Amino acid sequence: MQQIFEYIIGLGAPVMMPIIFTIIGVCVGVKFGKALKSGLLVGVGFIGLSVITALLTDSMGEPLKKVTEIFGLNLKIFDMGWPAAASVAYNTLVGSFIIPICLGVNILMLLTKTTKTVNIDLWNYWHYAFIGAVVFFATDNIWWGFFAAIICYIITLVMADLTAKKFQKFYDGMDGISIPQPFCQGFVPFAAVISKGLDMIPGFNKLYINAEGMKKKFGIMGEPLFLGVIVGCGIGTLACKDSNELVDGIPGILGLGIKMGAVMELIPRITSLFIEGLRPISDATKSLIDRKFKNSSGLNIGMSPALVIGHPTTLVVSLLLIPVTLFLSVILPGNEFLPLASLAGMFYLFPVVLPITKGDVLKTFIVGLVAIIVGLYFVTDLAPFFTQAAQDVFAKTGDTAVKIPEEFSRGGALDFASSIFSWVIFHLTYNFKIVGPAILVVATLALAIYNRIRIIKETNTSK
């Protein structure tokens, strides 16, 4: 079974997702041709995002390396990005069984009314496998690995339920959709606390900066496209040692600016492919649930956050945070991680944050800033354990995505390693043995019971 799942996962998201969603589409009553087209559009969307994120990391890689050399930066943790984290997650014993185990947990929670989310975002199950794999290698105990993955899964489903209404209200065309991705949901506590705190500042609650409003007020200067060009040119300029190199490097600087502008412009267009592909399957799934489960009180379909990362506020704030994150990674005492490959995952920080900040650019930026600062320390702290898992996977598979260059002592990634979910679950499981897992069990049960009470109340109210 492990070999079967390793083979399936080895196909990669662009191949795996069309197959999965075609099968799901047929199972929920969509005609084969339509289901196949939907699956292929999802696959095309994944390829498109992969191309764009690769453009971002490849274009930024060399200039940022030059910046580190010019300013004498010495950060010891190599940024492996989300492909390495996913490879570590799925190429372990925990990852091999994570999909059937989590689907079983999802069904059990639906039957016990502790969740309203039917999580069909199967590719992003790697997040649960990731925390399970890191705990597995740290404790050398497979059962603690499965424990950590399941705890993370339950908490994420509950969080998806709790944020679903605001999510659906904020984003157009997302009725009946929730986001059960732990990386996204891990930033909800930051957003809720910081947003409420900012509203308590006199005058701040009346301040609202809208990304669309920026376009109207500042014209082209408020466009994500233009901001991308400016940030790209700025980083290209910093990568020049002196005025002579600056003059000679003007074509490269302008080229980098255009590439960053292209990233900002193309991401919203690519995410529309996800929406087009997933819409028929989502509608059919909701229709099937309504027919088969009369008392379902409107179950939500768990989808990938890629559906909404093209929102203007997400693009603007992500772009502004890229240079800020690089600057912070250099000046923060105790941080040893310089994000490069992980910058492409910046967009996924905000899908569930925006409904809480109501799309306000300034609030969202502050939330992202705090989350990144904390996340850099989380990555630094978890790097030894991430490295242990990556080295084992590389030794067994030879996958170059998880190979750590010799000039670096450790590896890490912002993607999920920077999430409060991964950090808390890991340390409570690894450092506190029996007491820590007991706390996790009690807290998770309390969340599930609270969610059940809330779901039953909603069901009774709607009757």
N, C-alpha and C positions, 0 to 999 in steps of 0.2 A: 504493500500500500504506500509505503514511504517512497519507493521508486516511481510509482505511478504519479503521485502528487509532485515529486521533484521534476518529472518530465513535463507535466502540465504547466507548472510554474515557470519552467525553463522556456516555455514558448514566449513569455513576456506579455505585458499588458495589451499591446496592439493586436496580438493574435488571440490571446486568452479571452479578452473582453467580447469580441464579436461572437465567439463560440458560445460563451456563457449567456449573453443576452439574447442570442438567437434561440437557444434552448428555453430560456425563461419565457421569451415571447410566445413561442409555440405552446408551452405549458399553460400560459394564462389565457390562451384563446386567440392570439394574433395569428393571422394567416402566415404560412411559412415565408412567402416572398417578402411580405412586409416586415416580418420579424428579422429576416436575413438582412434586409436593407438597414433596419434600425441598428442591428449589431455591427454592420460594416461602418456605419456612420460613427458609432462610438469608437471603433477601432481607428478610423481616420482621425477622429478628434484626439485620441491618445498620441498618434503619430505626429499630428500637428503640434501639440503641446511639447512633445519630446524634441521636435526640431527647433521650436522657439526657445525652449529652456536651454537646449544645447548651444544655440546661437548666443544666448546670454552668457552662459558660463565660459564658452570658448572665446568669445570676444573680450570678456573681462579678465580672463585668466592671465594672459601675458602682461597687460598693463598693470594689474594689481601685483604681480610678482615683481615687476620693476619698481613699483612704489615701495614694496617691502625692502628691496635692496637699497634703494636710494636713502630711505629713512632709517636703515639699519634695524629693521624689525626682526625679532627672533621669537617666533611663536612655534611651539613644538608639536602641536596637534594638527595633523593633516586633515583637511576637510574632504571627506569621501562622498558627501552628498547623499540624496535619497536612494539612488540606484544601489549603492553599497549597503545601506541600511536594509533595503528590501531583500537584497541577496542574502545578507546575514540572517534575516528573519525566516525566509522560506527554505533555505538550504540547511536547516537543522531539524532535529526530530520534532521539536515543538511546531515548527512551521509546516511540516509535512502533514500534520493532523489538525491544524488550526481551523481550516474551513469547515469540515464536518462537525467538529466539537462546538464551534461558535454557532453554527446553524442550529444544532441541537439545543444550545442554551437559549437562542432566540425563540425557538418554538416553545420551550418550557415557559419562558417569560410571557409569551403571548397567551398561553393557556392559563397562566396564573394571574393575568392582567397586571403584570408588573412593568409592561412596556406596551406602547402602541406602534412601535416602529418595526416594520418588516425590512431587515437590512439586506438588500441585494447588491450592495456596493462591495462585491467579493474581492476585487483587487486590493482594496485598502484594508483587508484583513491582515496584511503584512504588519500593520502597526501593532496589533495585538501579539502577533508572532514575534515581533522585535523585542518587546519588553519581556516576553516569555523566554526568548533565546538568551538574552543578556543575564536574566536571573538564573537560567539553567546553567550557563557556563560559570557564573560567579559562585553558585552553591554546589555545583556538580550533582544536582538532583533534578531529574526530569519533572518530578511531580510539583516541585516548587515553581518550575517554569510554566507548567500548565495552570497552576493556581494563579500566578501573576497575570497571565494572558486572559483568563476567565474573569478575574476581578476587573481588569481594565475594560473588558467587553461589556460587562453588566453596567458599570458606571457610565460608559459612553452611551449606551442605549437609553438610560434614564436621562442623561443630559440632552440627548437628541429630542426626547419627548418634551423636556422642560423649555427648550428653546424653539420648538417647532412653530408655535403660533406667531411669535415675533418674526421668525425667519420667513414664514409664508406671507405675512403682512407686508414686510419690507420689500421683498423681491417680487416683481411681477411674474405671473405665470407659474408660481411654485406651490400652488395649492396642493395639499396632501403629500408634500415632500418634507423630509427631515434630513439632517446631516449627522450620521453616526460615525464620524471620523474623529478619533481621539486627539489628533494634533490640533484640529480646529477647536474642538470642545474644551481642550486644556486651557485655552486663553479666555474662556467665558468668565471665570472668577476674577481675573485681572480687569476685564472690561466692566463687569458689574460694579466692583468696588471703586475703581478709578472714575468711572462715569458719574457715579453717585457723589463721590467726593468733589469732583469738579463742579457739579451742579450746586454745591453748597457755597461756592465762592461767589460773593456778590457780583452780579453783572455777567458772570461766566455763563450762567444758564440762559442768558438772552443772546449769547454769541453763537452764531451758527454759520459755519463755512461749508458750503455745498460744492461738490466737485463740478456739477453742472453749472452752478452759479459762477464758479471761477471761470468757466469757459465764456459765459456771457459778459462778465465784468472785465476780464483781461484779454478776451479775444483768443488769438492763437497762443499767447503766452500762458493761458490757463489750460491748454490742451495737454493730455498725457503724452501725445506725440511730441510736442515741443519740449516738454519737461524731460522726456527721454533723451532728446538730442542734447540738451544743455548738460545733463548729468554725465552722459557719455563723453562729451567733449571735455568736461571738467576733469574726469578721471584720466582721460588720455593726456591732458596737459600736465597733471601731477606726475605722470610716468616719464616725463622728460627731465634729464639731469641738468641741462643748462639751456641758454637761449639758442645756441646753435642747433642742438637736438630738437628744440621746440619748433624752429623754423623748418628743419628737414622733416619733422614728424607731422606737419599740418595735414597732409593727406590721410594719414592713419588716424589722427585725432578726429577729423571730420567724418571719416568712415565709421569710427566707433560711435560717434554721435548718431549717425543715421541708423546704425544697427540697433541702438537702444531705443530710438524712436520707433523702429519697425516692431520691436518686441511689444512696446506699449500699444501699438495700433493693431497688431495681428491677434493678440490674445483674446480680445472680445469677439473677434470674428470667428476664431476657432471654437470658443466655448459655445457659440450658437449651434455648431455641429452636434455637440453633446446633447443640447436641448432638443434638437430635431430628431436625433436618434433615440433618445430615452423617452420622449413624450408618448409615443404609441404604447410602449411597454408599461410605462407608469400608469397611463389611463386604463389599460386593460387589467393591470394588477388591482387597481382600486375598484374597478367594476366587479371583478371576480370576488374580491373580499367583501364588498357590499352585498353580493348575492349569497355567498356561502356563510357569512357571519353576520346575521341580522343585528346582533348586539355589539358589533365591533366599535360603534361610536366613532367611526372615521379613523381607521388605522392609517398611519403614515408610511410612505415608502422611503426607505433609507437610500439616499443617492450620493454620488461623489460630489465634493465641494467644487470640482472643476466646472460644474454647471454655472457658478456665479462669480468666478474669479475675474471675470471681465468687467465688473462694476467699476465705474470711473473713480470712486473713492479708493477702492482697493488698489487700482493701478497707480494713482497719484501718491498715496501714502507708502506703498511698497517701494516705489522709485525713490522717494525722498529718504526712506530708511536705509537704502543700500549704502550710500556714502557715510551716513551717520553710524551705521553698524560697523563699518570698517574702521572708522575713527575710534569708536568705543572699544573695539576689540584690542586696539593698540594701547589705549590709555588706562583701561580698567585694571587696577592692581589685582593680581592673582589669576587673571584670565590668560590662558595659553592657546586659545583657539582663534584662528583667523578664517572667517567664513569666505569661501570662494564658490565652490560647486553648490553649496547650500543656498546661495542667493536666489536661485531659481525657485526655491520653495517659499520665498517670502510672501508670495501672493496668497498662499494657503493659510496664512495666519489670520485673515480677516473675514472669511465668509460668515461666521456666526457672531463676530464682534460688531459688524456694521449694524445689524438690527438693534443692538443695545445702545450704540452711540448715535443711532438714527442717521448714519452716513455722514456725520460731521467730520470734516477732514482733520481739524485740530484735535478733537477728542480721540479720534481713531489713531492719530499719529502718537499722541501721548501714551495711549494704551500699548501700541506697538513698541514704543521706546522702552517702556518698563518691562514688557514681556521679553524683548531682545536682551536687555541687560541681565535679567534673571536667567534667561536661556543660555547665554554664554557661559555663565558659571555652572549651570547644569551639565552642559556638554563637557566642560573641563573636568568636572567631578566624575562623570560616567565614562570618560575616555579610556581608562585602564581596562574596564570591563568590556566596552565596545571593542577594543583592540584585541582582547583575548578571544572573543567570539569571531571577529574578522579573520584572525590568523588561523583559527581552526578550520573555518569554511574555505579559506584559500588553500590550505594544505590538502583538503579533501577534494576540492573541485577545480582548483587552478583558475578560478574566476578572477580575472584581472581587476574587476570592479572593486574587489575587497582587498587588493594588495596595497599595503602601506609602503610608500617609498622609503628607501634606506636613510635618507637625510632627516626623516621624521621619526620620533620615538613612539608616537601613538596616533590613533585615528579617531575621528568623531564626525558628527553630522548634526546640523540644527534640526533636521526633519525628525520629529518625535522625540529625539534625545533631549531637546530643549523644552519639552512639555512638562508641566507640573505633574501630570498623571504618571509619566514614566519615572520621574525622579522619586516621587513619594512612594509609589508601589515598590520600586526597586529597593529603596533603603529600609522600608518597613519589613520587607520580606527577607532581605539579606543580612541586615545588621541587628535586627531585634528578635530573630528566630521565632519563638512561639508568641510572644507578646505582640510584635508587629503584625503578623498575619491575623491574629485575633482582632486587633483594631481594625484592620481592613475588612474582615468578615462582618463585624458589627456595623461599621460605617456603610458598607455596601448593602447589607440587609435593610438598614434604616432608610437608605435612599430608595430601595426597591419597594419597601412597604409604603413610604410616603407617596411614591408614584402610583402605587395601586389604589390608595385612598383617593388620590386626585382623579385618577381615571374613572373609578366607580362613581365618584361625585359628578363628574362631567357627563357620564352615561345616564345617570338618573335625572340630571337637569335637562338633558336633551329629549327625554321621553315625553 
